[in-house]
Amino acid sequence: MILVRVRDHEPFEKAMRRFRRKVEREGIRKDIKKNSFYLKPGEKKRLKQRLAEKRRRKAMRRSRRR
């Protein structure tokens, strides 16, 4: 659970910004998106493989630049 204490005379927008940053750091939005719909086990496996391949290609591109 994320808790943000609003300080005296602090604008609501500033407190909201801090809340959003905390949510982002904790990975809550990513988790909600991931669980918002059902994926069959096979689809989940293929998605995981595609993401791994994407990361591998990105690492190769980075290593070539150096």
HELIX and SHEET records of a PDB file:
HELIX    1   1 PHE A   12  GLU A   26  1                                  15    
HELIX    2   2 ILE A   28  LYS A   34  1                                   7    
HELIX    3   3 PRO A   41  ARG A   65  1                                  25    
END                                                                             
